[in-house]
Amino acid sequence: MVNAWQKLSVLIAGCGSIGKRHARVLARLGVADIRACDPIHAQREAMQAQTPAVKLYDSFDAALRDAPDAVWICTPPEMHVPMAMQAIRAGCHIFSEKPLSDTLDGIEELVALADACNKKAMVGLCFRYHDGLRRAKKYLDAGQIGRLVSVRALVGEHLPDVRPDYRNLFSAQRGGAFDLMHDIDLALWYVGQPVRAIRAFSGSYSDIGIAAPDVAEILIDFQDRVLASVHLDFFQRPRRRQIELIGTAGVIIVEFARWEFCTVSVCEATSGKWSIEEMATDRDDMFAAEDREFLQAVAENKSIACTIAEARKSLEVVVAAQHQPTRNITQ
């Protein structure tokens, strides 16, 4: 049986690493009509080498003229909002990779346009679909650690190891460590309250030699007695990712330094004993889950969890943090 959403025509705008991942995932989900565009010939060739059935275009305009049902926007952040608006005007539903933008400009207009044209709009907050992080959310919502009081999130990786071409990336030139903003979104997701105040420091502190901040320390004060601290860095070895949820009656810790393995540890104050779950994971699984949700929303008129309104929350924190003190350290 072929699902209605597998019959949709989809366009991936941008054939970089994240565009290639979505193409691969969509093909595995059974979507037959996958198209992609990129102005760089080598990027298009690399896309087709990985996903041979994809139909290629050398421009976004040309691809939109063939009227895809939905568009995945996988270009640099400053291009997301204008490309999303162009796609909606062309009659398409849109999925934008994170961050939604590098500024708050135009977001209200994008929401209004999507609503006026009755088009679905989703943002790729893929970590909300990670099995270990979702397990922690389930325990938190069930009250296993009482009322949440503090969130401590840490992510660090060595950008030159991850991307040897890092000096040419948006991350190295503009976004820096703030490109790791999934952990800001996770803090907001777990807390589920409006932000009251933000304090942050960031800058180029390490030796990897990028102009954008290679480390950021962000403190978020929420409306009703919850604090979150988020550490982001692009120089750390070995790679680490950990989030701690500290409640009035216990603690939950999720750790996954590797994509293929995750631990979820829970200690309830009443017992004082740790329960540790070890989970095998696949990085593509969370992308498959979010892509399937979007496709089903388009084909079956279902709701979307990661809306533009949700994505705007973490973008507001990033923008506020970037406008606080920064330092470029030189020896």
LOFI-419419 format. One record per atom (N, C-alpha, C): residue in one letter; z, y, x. Coordinates in steps of 0.2 Angstrom, whole numbers, padded with zeros to 4 digits, always signed. Example, Ala and Ser with C-alpha at 12.3 -4.5 7.8 and 13.67 -1.06 7.14 Angstrom:
<zapas>
A+0039-0028+0066 A+0039-0022+0062 A+0039-0016+0066 S+0035-0011+0064 S+0036-0005+0068 S+0039+0000+0064 
</zapas>
This chain:
<zapas>
M+0000-0006+0004 M+0000+0000+0000 M+0000+0006+0004 V-0005+0011+0003 V-0005+0017+0007 V-0001+0022+0003 N+0004+0026+0006 N+0007+0031+0002 N+0003+0037+0002 A+0004+0041-0003 A+0000+0047-0005 A+0001+0052+0001 W+0006+0052+0005 W+0007+0057+0010 W+0003+0055+0016 Q+0001+0048+0017 Q-0003+0046+0022 Q-0010+0048+0022 K-0012+0050+0016 K-0019+0052+0014 K-0020+0060+0016 L-0015+0063+0017 L-0015+0070+0019 L-0019+0072+0025 S-0023+0077+0025 S-0026+0079+0032 S-0021+0084+0035 V-0020+0083+0042 V-0015+0087+0045 V-0019+0090+0052 L-0017+0096+0053 L-0019+0099+0059 L-0014+0101+0064 I-0014+0099+0070 I-0009+0101+0075 I-0012+0107+0079 A-0009+0112+0079 A-0011+0118+0082 A-0007+0119+0089 G-0010+0117+0094 G-0007+0117+0101 G-0007+0110+0103 C-0010+0108+0109 C-0010+0102+0112 C-0006+0101+0118 G-0001+0104+0118 G+0004+0103+0123 G+0008+0097+0122 S+0014+0097+0126 S+0018+0090+0125 S+0021+0089+0118 I+0023+0094+0115 I+0026+0093+0108 I+0020+0092+0103 G+0014+0095+0104 G+0009+0093+0100 G+0007+0086+0100 K+0006+0084+0107 K+0005+0077+0108 K+0010+0072+0105 R+0016+0074+0105 R+0021+0070+0102 R+0020+0069+0095 H+0019+0075+0091 H+0018+0074+0084 H+0012+0070+0082 A+0007+0071+0086 A+0000+0067+0085 A+0002+0060+0085 R+0005+0058+0091 R+0007+0051+0091 R+0011+0048+0086 V+0016+0052+0084 V+0021+0050+0079 V+0017+0050+0072 L+0013+0055+0070 L+0009+0055+0064 L+0005+0049+0064 A+0002+0047+0069 A-0003+0041+0069 A+0001+0035+0068 R+0007+0034+0071 R+0011+0028+0070 R+0014+0028+0062 L+0015+0034+0059 L+0017+0034+0052 L+0011+0032+0048 G+0005+0032+0050 G+0000+0029+0046 G-0005+0035+0043 V-0004+0041+0046 V-0008+0047+0044 V-0015+0046+0047 A-0020+0045+0043 A-0027+0044+0046 A-0031+0050+0048 D-0030+0055+0044 D-0034+0061+0046 D-0030+0066+0050 I-0030+0066+0056 I-0026+0070+0061 I-0031+0074+0065 R-0030+0081+0065 R-0035+0085+0069 R-0030+0089+0073 A-0033+0092+0078 A-0030+0096+0083 A-0034+0102+0086 C-0031+0107+0088 C-0035+0113+0091 C-0031+0116+0097 D-0034+0118+0102 D-0031+0121+0107 D-0037+0125+0111 P-0036+0131+0113 P-0041+0134+0117 P-0043+0131+0124 I-0038+0127+0127 I-0039+0125+0133 I-0042+0118+0133 H-0048+0117+0136 H-0052+0111+0136 H-0048+0105+0138 A-0044+0105+0144 A-0040+0100+0147 A-0035+0098+0142 Q-0032+0102+0139 Q-0026+0100+0134 Q-0029+0096+0128 R-0035+0098+0126 R-0038+0094+0120 R-0040+0087+0123 E-0043+0087+0129 E-0045+0080+0132 E-0039+0076+0132 A-0033+0079+0135 A-0027+0075+0135 A-0024+0072+0129 M-0025+0077+0124 M-0023+0075+0117 M-0027+0069+0114 Q-0034+0069+0115 Q-0038+0064+0113 Q-0037+0057+0117 A-0035+0058+0123 A-0034+0052+0127 A-0028+0048+0125 Q-0023+0052+0122 Q-0017+0049+0120 Q-0018+0046+0113 T-0021+0050+0108 T-0022+0048+0101 T-0030+0049+0100 P-0034+0043+0101 P-0041+0044+0101 P-0044+0046+0095 A-0041+0044+0089 A-0044+0046+0082 A-0043+0053+0080 V-0040+0057+0084 V-0039+0064+0082 V-0046+0068+0083 K-0047+0072+0078 K-0053+0076+0078 K-0051+0083+0081 L-0055+0085+0086 L-0053+0091+0090 L-0057+0097+0088 Y-0054+0103+0089 Y-0057+0110+0088 Y-0055+0114+0094 D-0059+0119+0096 D-0058+0123+0101 D-0054+0130+0099 S-0054+0131+0092 S-0050+0137+0090 S-0047+0135+0083 F-0041+0139+0082 F-0038+0139+0076 F-0042+0141+0070 D-0046+0146+0070 D-0050+0148+0065 D-0055+0143+0063 A-0058+0140+0067 A-0063+0134+0066 A-0059+0128+0062 A-0053+0127+0065 A-0050+0121+0062 A-0047+0123+0055 L-0045+0129+0053 L-0043+0131+0047 L-0049+0131+0042 R-0055+0132+0044 R-0061+0132+0040 R-0062+0125+0037 D-0060+0120+0040 D-0061+0113+0037 D-0055+0111+0033 A-0051+0116+0031 A-0046+0116+0025 A-0042+0110+0026 P-0037+0109+0031 P-0032+0104+0031 P-0027+0105+0026 D-0024+0100+0024 D-0018+0101+0019 D-0012+0104+0022 A-0011+0102+0028 A-0004+0104+0032 A-0006+0106+0039 V-0002+0111+0042 V-0003+0113+0049 V+0004+0112+0052 W+0004+0109+0058 W+0009+0108+0063 W+0008+0114+0068 I+0013+0119+0069 I+0012+0124+0073 I+0016+0123+0080 C+0012+0121+0085 C+0016+0119+0091 C+0014+0123+0097 T+0013+0129+0096 T+0011+0134+0101 T+0017+0138+0103 P+0017+0143+0108 P+0023+0147+0110 P+0026+0150+0105 P+0033+0151+0105 P+0036+0154+0099 P+0034+0161+0096 E+0031+0165+0101 E+0029+0172+0098 E+0023+0171+0094 M+0020+0165+0094 M+0014+0164+0090 M+0015+0161+0083 H+0021+0158+0082 H+0023+0154+0076 H+0022+0158+0070 V+0025+0164+0069 V+0025+0167+0063 V+0018+0169+0061 P+0014+0173+0065 P+0007+0175+0063 P+0003+0169+0062 M+0003+0163+0066 M-0001+0158+0064 M+0001+0154+0058 A+0008+0154+0056 A+0010+0151+0050 A+0007+0155+0044 M+0007+0162+0045 M+0005+0166+0039 M-0003+0165+0038 Q-0006+0164+0044 Q-0013+0163+0043 Q-0015+0157+0040 A-0011+0151+0042 A-0012+0145+0039 A-0011+0145+0031 I-0005+0148+0029 I-0004+0148+0022 I-0009+0152+0018 R-0011+0158+0021 R-0017+0161+0018 R-0023+0157+0017 A-0024+0152+0022 A-0030+0148+0021 A-0028+0142+0017 G-0023+0142+0013 G-0021+0137+0008 G-0017+0131+0011 C-0014+0131+0017 C-0011+0126+0020 C-0003+0126+0019 H+0000+0120+0019 H+0007+0120+0020 H+0009+0120+0028 I+0015+0122+0030 I+0016+0123+0037 I+0022+0120+0039 F+0022+0117+0045 F+0027+0115+0049 F+0027+0118+0056 S+0033+0122+0057 S+0033+0126+0063 S+0038+0123+0068 E+0036+0122+0074 E+0041+0119+0079 E+0046+0125+0080 K+0052+0122+0083 K+0057+0127+0085 K+0056+0130+0091 P+0059+0136+0093 P+0062+0141+0088 P+0057+0143+0083 L+0059+0146+0077 L+0054+0148+0072 L+0050+0154+0075 S+0053+0158+0080 S+0050+0164+0083 S+0054+0166+0089 D+0052+0171+0093 D+0056+0174+0098 D+0059+0181+0095 T+0058+0182+0089 T+0061+0188+0086 T+0062+0187+0079 L+0065+0191+0076 L+0066+0191+0068 L+0061+0194+0064 D+0056+0198+0068 D+0051+0202+0065 D+0046+0197+0061 G+0045+0199+0055 G+0040+0195+0051 G+0043+0189+0047 I+0049+0187+0048 I+0051+0181+0045 I+0052+0182+0037 E+0055+0188+0035 E+0055+0189+0028 E+0048+0189+0025 E+0043+0192+0028 E+0037+0192+0025 E+0034+0185+0025 L+0035+0180+0030 L+0033+0174+0030 L+0036+0170+0024 V+0042+0170+0023 V+0046+0167+0017 V+0043+0169+0010 A+0042+0176+0010 A+0039+0179+0004 A+0032+0176+0002 L+0028+0175+0008 L+0021+0173+0007 L+0021+0166+0005 A+0025+0162+0008 A+0025+0154+0007 A+0027+0154-0001 D+0032+0157-0003 D+0034+0157-0010 D+0029+0159-0015 A+0025+0165-0013 A+0020+0167-0017 A+0014+0162-0018 C+0013+0159-0012 C+0007+0154-0012 C+0009+0147-0014 N+0016+0146-0015 N+0018+0140-0017 N+0017+0134-0012 K+0018+0136-0006 K+0017+0132+0000 K+0024+0130+0003 K+0024+0123+0005 K+0030+0121+0009 K+0030+0123+0016 A+0036+0125+0018 A+0037+0127+0025 A+0043+0124+0028 M+0042+0121+0034 M+0048+0117+0037 M+0048+0119+0044 V+0054+0119+0047 V+0055+0120+0054 V+0057+0114+0058 G+0055+0113+0064 G+0057+0107+0067 G+0063+0107+0071 L+0069+0106+0067 L+0075+0106+0069 L+0077+0098+0070 C+0074+0095+0075 C+0073+0088+0075 C+0080+0084+0076 F+0085+0088+0079 F+0091+0085+0081 F+0095+0083+0075 R+0094+0087+0069 R+0097+0085+0063 R+0095+0078+0060 Y+0090+0075+0064 Y+0088+0069+0061 Y+0090+0063+0067 H+0093+0065+0072 H+0095+0060+0077 H+0101+0056+0074 D+0100+0049+0075 D+0105+0044+0072 D+0112+0046+0073 G+0114+0047+0080 G+0120+0048+0082 G+0123+0054+0079 L+0120+0060+0079 L+0122+0066+0077 L+0123+0066+0069 R+0118+0062+0066 R+0119+0061+0058 R+0125+0057+0057 R+0127+0052+0061 R+0133+0048+0060 R+0139+0052+0060 A+0139+0057+0065 A+0145+0061+0066 A+0146+0066+0060 K+0140+0068+0057 K+0140+0073+0052 K+0143+0069+0046 K+0141+0063+0045 K+0144+0059+0039 K+0151+0058+0040 Y+0154+0057+0046 Y+0161+0056+0047 Y+0165+0063+0046 L+0162+0068+0048 L+0165+0075+0047 L+0165+0076+0039 D+0160+0075+0036 D+0159+0077+0029 D+0164+0072+0025 A+0165+0066+0027 A+0170+0062+0024 A+0177+0063+0025 G+0179+0069+0029 G+0185+0071+0031 G+0189+0067+0036 Q+0186+0063+0040 Q+0189+0058+0044 Q+0193+0062+0050 I+0191+0068+0051 I+0195+0072+0056 I+0198+0078+0053 G+0199+0078+0047 G+0202+0084+0043 G+0198+0090+0043 R+0201+0096+0043 R+0196+0102+0043 R+0194+0103+0050 L+0187+0105+0050 L+0184+0106+0057 L+0187+0113+0059 V+0189+0114+0066 V+0192+0120+0068 V+0188+0122+0074 S+0185+0118+0078 S+0182+0120+0084 S+0176+0115+0086 V+0170+0118+0088 V+0165+0114+0090 V+0163+0116+0098 R+0162+0111+0102 R+0161+0112+0109 R+0154+0108+0110 A+0149+0112+0112 A+0142+0109+0113 A+0140+0110+0120 L+0137+0105+0123 L+0135+0106+0130 L+0128+0103+0131 V+0124+0106+0134 V+0117+0103+0136 V+0115+0106+0143 G+0113+0102+0147 G+0111+0104+0154 G+0106+0099+0156 E+0100+0102+0159 E+0095+0097+0163 E+0092+0101+0168 H+0089+0098+0173 H+0086+0101+0178 H+0078+0102+0177 L+0077+0108+0175 L+0070+0110+0173 L+0065+0108+0178 P+0065+0109+0184 P+0060+0106+0189 P+0059+0099+0188 D+0064+0095+0187 D+0063+0088+0186 D+0060+0086+0180 V+0061+0090+0174 V+0059+0088+0168 V+0051+0090+0168 R+0050+0096+0170 R+0043+0099+0170 R+0041+0101+0177 P+0038+0098+0181 P+0036+0100+0188 P+0032+0107+0188 D+0029+0108+0182 D+0025+0114+0181 D+0029+0120+0178 Y+0036+0119+0179 Y+0040+0123+0175 Y+0039+0131+0176 R+0037+0133+0181 R+0036+0140+0183 R+0031+0143+0178 N+0026+0139+0175 N+0021+0142+0171 N+0023+0141+0163 L+0029+0139+0162 L+0031+0138+0155 L+0034+0144+0152 F+0034+0144+0145 F+0037+0150+0142 F+0044+0150+0143 S+0047+0144+0144 S+0055+0143+0145 S+0056+0147+0152 A+0052+0146+0157 A+0054+0149+0163 A+0053+0157+0163 Q+0048+0159+0159 Q+0046+0166+0159 Q+0050+0170+0155 R+0052+0167+0149 R+0055+0172+0144 R+0061+0169+0141 G+0060+0163+0138 G+0066+0160+0134 G+0072+0157+0138 G+0070+0154+0144 G+0075+0151+0148 G+0079+0146+0145 A+0086+0146+0146 A+0090+0141+0144 A+0091+0142+0136 F+0089+0147+0133 F+0089+0148+0126 F+0084+0144+0122 D+0079+0141+0126 D+0075+0136+0123 D+0078+0130+0121 L+0084+0129+0124 L+0088+0123+0122 L+0093+0124+0116 M+0090+0128+0111 M+0094+0131+0106 M+0095+0126+0100 H+0093+0119+0101 H+0095+0114+0096 H+0103+0114+0096 D+0106+0115+0101 D+0113+0114+0101 D+0117+0120+0097 I+0114+0126+0097 I+0116+0131+0093 I+0115+0129+0086 D+0109+0127+0084 D+0108+0124+0077 D+0113+0119+0075 L+0114+0114+0080 L+0119+0109+0078 L+0126+0112+0076 A+0128+0117+0080 A+0135+0120+0079 A+0135+0123+0072 L+0130+0126+0070 L+0129+0130+0064 L+0129+0124+0058 W+0125+0119+0059 W+0124+0113+0054 W+0131+0110+0053 Y+0135+0109+0058 Y+0141+0105+0057 Y+0146+0110+0054 V+0146+0116+0056 V+0151+0121+0053 V+0150+0122+0046 G+0143+0124+0044 G+0141+0126+0038 G+0144+0132+0035 Q+0145+0137+0039 Q+0148+0143+0037 Q+0144+0149+0040 P+0145+0155+0036 P+0142+0161+0039 P+0145+0163+0046 V+0141+0166+0050 V+0144+0168+0057 V+0147+0175+0056 R+0152+0176+0059 R+0156+0182+0059 R+0155+0187+0065 A+0155+0183+0071 A+0154+0187+0077 A+0151+0182+0083 I+0148+0185+0087 I+0145+0182+0093 I+0146+0185+0100 R+0148+0181+0105 R+0149+0184+0111 R+0145+0180+0116 A+0142+0182+0121 A+0138+0178+0125 A+0137+0182+0132 F+0136+0177+0137 F+0134+0180+0144 F+0128+0175+0146 S+0123+0177+0149 S+0118+0173+0151 S+0114+0176+0157 G+0111+0173+0161 G+0107+0176+0167 G+0104+0170+0171 S+0101+0172+0177 S+0099+0168+0182 S+0104+0167+0188 Y+0108+0161+0187 Y+0113+0160+0191 Y+0112+0155+0196 S+0107+0150+0195 S+0106+0145+0199 S+0101+0146+0205 D+0098+0141+0208 D+0093+0142+0213 D+0086+0139+0211 I+0085+0138+0205 I+0078+0135+0203 I+0073+0141+0203 G+0075+0147+0203 G+0070+0152+0204 G+0066+0154+0198 I+0069+0155+0192 I+0066+0158+0186 I+0068+0164+0184 A+0064+0169+0181 A+0066+0175+0179 A+0071+0175+0173 A+0069+0170+0169 A+0073+0170+0162 A+0080+0167+0164 P+0084+0168+0159 P+0091+0165+0161 P+0091+0157+0162 D+0094+0155+0167 D+0095+0148+0168 D+0101+0145+0165 V+0106+0149+0163 V+0112+0147+0160 V+0114+0152+0155 A+0117+0150+0149 A+0120+0154+0144 A+0126+0151+0141 E+0131+0155+0140 E+0138+0153+0137 E+0138+0157+0131 I+0139+0154+0125 I+0139+0158+0119 I+0145+0156+0115 L+0149+0160+0112 L+0155+0159+0108 L+0153+0162+0101 I+0154+0158+0096 I+0152+0159+0089 I+0159+0159+0085 D+0160+0164+0082 D+0166+0165+0077 D+0163+0164+0070 F+0166+0159+0066 F+0164+0158+0059 F+0168+0162+0054 Q+0166+0162+0048 Q+0170+0166+0043 Q+0177+0163+0042 D+0177+0157+0042 D+0184+0154+0039 D+0187+0149+0045 R+0190+0152+0050 R+0194+0149+0055 R+0191+0143+0058 V+0185+0144+0061 V+0181+0139+0065 V+0178+0143+0071 L+0178+0140+0077 L+0175+0143+0083 L+0170+0138+0086 A+0165+0140+0089 A+0161+0136+0092 A+0159+0139+0099 S+0159+0135+0104 S+0157+0137+0111 S+0151+0132+0113 V+0145+0136+0115 V+0139+0132+0117 V+0137+0134+0124 H+0136+0129+0128 H+0134+0130+0135 H+0127+0127+0135 L+0122+0131+0138 L+0115+0129+0139 L+0113+0130+0146 D+0110+0125+0149 D+0108+0127+0156 D+0102+0123+0158 F+0098+0126+0163 F+0092+0123+0165 F+0092+0120+0172 F+0098+0119+0175 F+0098+0117+0182 F+0103+0111+0183 Q+0106+0109+0178 Q+0111+0104+0179 Q+0108+0097+0181 R+0111+0094+0186 R+0110+0087+0187 R+0117+0083+0188 P+0117+0077+0185 P+0112+0074+0180 P+0111+0077+0174 R+0106+0075+0170 R+0106+0078+0163 R+0112+0076+0159 R+0114+0080+0155 R+0120+0079+0150 R+0119+0082+0143 R+0121+0079+0138 R+0121+0082+0131 R+0127+0079+0128 Q+0131+0083+0125 Q+0138+0081+0122 Q+0140+0086+0117 I+0142+0084+0111 I+0145+0089+0107 I+0152+0086+0104 E+0157+0090+0104 E+0163+0088+0102 E+0165+0092+0095 L+0167+0088+0090 L+0170+0091+0084 L+0177+0090+0084 I+0181+0095+0084 I+0188+0095+0084 I+0191+0097+0078 G+0195+0093+0074 G+0198+0094+0068 G+0205+0094+0068 T+0208+0096+0062 T+0215+0096+0061 T+0218+0089+0062 A+0214+0084+0061 A+0217+0077+0061 A+0213+0072+0065 G+0209+0075+0070 G+0206+0070+0074 G+0200+0074+0078 V+0196+0070+0082 V+0190+0072+0086 V+0185+0067+0085 I+0178+0070+0085 I+0172+0066+0085 I+0168+0069+0091 I+0166+0064+0095 I+0162+0066+0101 I+0155+0062+0101 V+0150+0065+0102 V+0143+0062+0102 V+0140+0064+0109 E+0138+0059+0113 E+0136+0060+0119 E+0129+0056+0120 F+0124+0059+0123 F+0118+0055+0124 F+0114+0059+0130 A+0116+0057+0136 A+0113+0060+0142 A+0106+0057+0142 R+0105+0051+0139 R+0098+0047+0139 R+0096+0047+0132 W+0089+0047+0131 W+0086+0047+0125 W+0087+0040+0121 E+0087+0035+0125 E+0087+0028+0122 E+0094+0026+0121 F+0099+0030+0122 F+0106+0027+0121 F+0111+0033+0119 C+0115+0031+0114 C+0120+0036+0112 C+0127+0033+0110 T+0132+0037+0111 T+0139+0035+0109 T+0142+0040+0105 V+0145+0037+0099 V+0149+0041+0094 V+0156+0039+0095 S+0160+0043+0097 S+0167+0041+0098 S+0171+0045+0092 V+0176+0042+0089 V+0180+0045+0084 V+0187+0043+0085 C+0192+0048+0085 C+0199+0047+0086 C+0202+0050+0080 E+0206+0047+0075 E+0209+0050+0070 E+0217+0050+0072 A+0220+0056+0070 A+0226+0057+0073 A+0231+0052+0070 T+0230+0049+0064 T+0235+0045+0061 T+0236+0038+0066 S+0230+0036+0069 S+0231+0030+0073 S+0231+0032+0080 G+0228+0037+0082 G+0228+0039+0089 G+0224+0034+0094 K+0220+0030+0090 K+0215+0026+0094 K+0208+0028+0093 W+0204+0027+0099 W+0197+0029+0099 W+0193+0023+0096 S+0188+0024+0092 S+0183+0020+0090 S+0177+0022+0093 I+0173+0018+0096 I+0167+0020+0100 I+0162+0015+0098 E+0156+0019+0095 E+0150+0015+0093 E+0145+0017+0098 E+0142+0012+0101 E+0136+0012+0105 E+0129+0011+0101 M+0125+0015+0102 M+0119+0015+0098 M+0112+0015+0102 A+0108+0011+0101 A+0101+0011+0104 A+0097+0016+0100 T+0094+0021+0103 T+0090+0026+0100 T+0083+0026+0103 D+0078+0029+0100 D+0072+0031+0102 D+0070+0038+0101 R+0068+0042+0106 R+0067+0049+0105 R+0062+0051+0099 D+0057+0046+0098 D+0052+0048+0093 D+0055+0047+0086 D+0060+0043+0085 D+0063+0042+0079 D+0065+0048+0075 M+0068+0053+0078 M+0070+0059+0075 M+0064+0063+0073 F+0058+0063+0077 F+0052+0066+0075 F+0049+0063+0069 A+0049+0056+0069 A+0046+0053+0064 A+0050+0054+0057 A+0056+0055+0057 A+0060+0056+0051 A+0058+0063+0049 E+0058+0068+0053 E+0057+0075+0050 E+0049+0075+0048 D+0045+0072+0052 D+0038+0072+0050 D+0037+0069+0043 R+0040+0063+0042 R+0039+0060+0036 R+0042+0064+0030 E+0048+0067+0031 E+0051+0072+0026 E+0046+0077+0024 F+0043+0080+0029 F+0038+0086+0027 F+0032+0083+0023 L+0029+0077+0026 L+0023+0075+0022 L+0025+0073+0015 Q+0031+0070+0014 Q+0033+0068+0007 Q+0034+0074+0003 A+0037+0079+0006 A+0038+0086+0002 A+0031+0089+0000 V+0026+0088+0004 V+0020+0091+0003 V+0016+0087-0003 A+0016+0080-0002 A+0013+0076-0006 A+0016+0074-0013 E+0023+0075-0013 E+0027+0073-0019 E+0031+0078-0021 N+0030+0084-0019 N+0034+0090-0021 N+0041+0089-0020 K+0043+0086-0015 K+0050+0085-0013 K+0053+0091-0010 S+0060+0092-0009 S+0063+0097-0006 S+0063+0096+0002 I+0064+0101+0005 I+0065+0101+0013 I+0072+0104+0015 A+0075+0100+0019 A+0081+0102+0022 A+0081+0108+0027 C+0076+0107+0032 C+0076+0112+0037 C+0071+0117+0035 T+0073+0122+0031 T+0069+0127+0029 T+0069+0133+0034 I+0064+0138+0032 I+0064+0144+0036 I+0071+0147+0036 A+0074+0147+0030 A+0081+0151+0030 A+0086+0147+0034 E+0086+0140+0035 E+0090+0137+0039 E+0089+0138+0047 A+0082+0139+0048 A+0080+0140+0055 A+0082+0147+0057 R+0082+0152+0053 R+0083+0159+0054 R+0090+0159+0057 K+0095+0155+0054 K+0102+0156+0056 K+0103+0155+0064 S+0100+0150+0067 S+0101+0149+0074 S+0097+0154+0078 L+0091+0156+0075 L+0087+0162+0078 L+0091+0168+0079 E+0095+0170+0073 E+0099+0176+0073 E+0104+0175+0079 V+0107+0169+0080 V+0112+0169+0085 V+0109+0170+0092 V+0103+0167+0093 V+0099+0167+0099 V+0098+0175+0101 V+0095+0178+0096 V+0093+0185+0097 V+0099+0189+0098 A+0105+0188+0095 A+0111+0192+0096 A+0113+0191+0103 A+0113+0184+0105 A+0116+0182+0112 A+0111+0185+0117 Q+0105+0186+0116 Q+0100+0188+0121 Q+0101+0196+0122 H+0104+0199+0117 H+0105+0206+0118 H+0112+0208+0121 Q+0115+0203+0123 Q+0122+0204+0126 Q+0121+0204+0134 P+0126+0205+0138 P+0125+0206+0145 P+0122+0200+0148 T+0117+0202+0152 T+0113+0196+0156 T+0114+0199+0164 R+0113+0194+0168 R+0113+0195+0175 R+0108+0191+0179 N+0104+0194+0184 N+0100+0191+0188 N+0103+0191+0195 I+0105+0185+0197 I+0109+0185+0203 I+0105+0183+0209 T+0105+0187+0214 T+0101+0186+0220 T+0106+0186+0226 Q+0104+0182+0231 Q+0108+0181+0237 Q+0106+0185+0243 
</zapas>
